[in-house]
Amino acid sequence: MVASFSALGGSGPQPNTGAIAGYFAGAGYYAGDDGAVSYWLGEVAEVLGLRGEVRRWQLECTLAGMHPFTRQQ
């Protein structure tokens, strides 16, 4: 499994990040709860310092619109 993030842009409607975070974190889909290992990829992940295996807390922060290490929005 691969978790890849891109910057959101444009003036259109923005996604409900809380609902998205709840779905993916609850399902354990990217957080490896099903035994599969996920890895961070992409320019935005690199800029945020996300490398290697996806950790649940990192996923929850990024999907909620927070920096995974500083928790700033």
Kinemage of the C-alpha trace (Angstrom):
@kinemage 1
@onewidth
@group {chain A} dominant
@subgroup {mainchain}
@vectorlist {calphas} color= white
{ca met a 1} P 0.000 0.000 0.000
{ca val a 2} L 1.256 3.496 -0.792
{ca ala a 3} L 0.122 6.762 0.772
{ca ser a 4} L 0.836 9.648 -1.548
{ca phe a 5} L -0.205 13.221 -0.859
{ca ser a 6} L -0.558 16.115 -3.261
{ca ala a 7} L -1.146 19.748 -2.457
{ca leu a 8} L -4.794 20.770 -2.643
{ca gly a 9} L -5.434 23.819 -4.712
{ca gly a 10} L -8.014 25.705 -6.633
{ca ser a 11} L -11.042 27.628 -5.553
{ca gly a 12} L -13.489 24.729 -5.625
{ca pro a 13} L -15.025 23.001 -2.637
{ca gln a 14} L -12.521 21.617 -0.147
{ca pro a 15} L -12.825 18.057 1.139
{ca asn a 16} L -14.106 17.247 4.615
{ca thr a 17} L -10.731 16.247 6.050
{ca gly a 18} L -12.185 15.181 9.395
{ca ala a 19} L -14.442 12.634 7.732
{ca ile a 20} L -11.618 11.446 5.488
{ca ala a 21} L -9.247 11.060 8.466
{ca gly a 22} L -11.863 9.171 10.432
{ca tyr a 23} L -12.568 6.799 7.575
{ca phe a 24} L -8.977 5.895 6.762
{ca ala a 25} L -7.728 5.835 10.357
{ca gly a 26} L -10.752 3.840 11.494
{ca ala a 27} L -10.431 1.354 8.683
{ca gly a 28} L -6.712 0.956 9.308
{ca tyr a 29} L -6.347 0.968 5.533
{ca tyr a 30} L -3.149 3.017 5.284
{ca ala a 31} L -2.044 2.578 8.892
{ca gly a 32} L -1.105 -1.073 8.402
{ca asp a 33} L -3.721 -2.621 10.665
{ca asp a 34} L -4.438 -5.294 8.073
{ca gly a 35} L -0.836 -6.492 8.047
{ca ala a 36} L 0.079 -4.634 4.851
{ca val a 37} L 2.813 -2.025 5.074
{ca ser a 38} L 2.239 1.427 3.557
{ca tyr a 39} L 4.952 3.916 2.586
{ca trp a 40} L 4.947 7.673 2.115
{ca leu a 41} L 5.629 8.915 -1.416
{ca gly a 42} L 5.351 12.214 -3.237
{ca glu a 43} L 6.696 15.734 -3.089
{ca val a 44} L 4.361 16.957 -0.346
{ca ala a 45} L 5.186 13.980 1.885
{ca glu a 46} L 8.872 14.734 1.398
{ca val a 47} L 8.409 18.425 2.218
{ca leu a 48} L 6.559 17.436 5.411
{ca gly a 49} L 9.378 15.073 6.387
{ca leu a 50} L 7.271 11.950 5.910
{ca arg a 51} L 9.463 9.050 4.875
{ca gly a 52} L 9.306 5.310 5.229
{ca glu a 53} L 6.368 3.468 6.715
{ca val a 54} L 3.077 5.260 7.357
{ca arg a 55} L 2.365 5.662 11.063
{ca arg a 56} L -1.240 6.061 12.221
{ca trp a 57} L -0.598 9.377 14.029
{ca gln a 58} L 1.094 10.835 10.936
{ca leu a 59} L -1.828 9.827 8.749
{ca glu a 60} L -4.404 11.225 11.160
{ca cys a 61} L -2.580 14.569 11.371
{ca thr a 62} L -2.123 14.996 7.632
{ca leu a 63} L -5.702 14.027 6.820
{ca ala a 64} L -6.944 16.500 9.433
{ca gly a 65} L -4.926 19.271 7.752
{ca met a 66} L -2.200 19.449 10.420
{ca his a 67} L 1.553 19.205 10.016
{ca pro a 68} L 2.441 15.727 11.291
{ca phe a 69} L 5.258 16.944 13.555
{ca thr a 70} L 4.299 20.480 14.620
{ca arg a 71} L 0.513 19.913 14.645
{ca gln a 72} L 0.063 23.358 13.073
{ca gln a 73} L -2.684 23.840 10.494
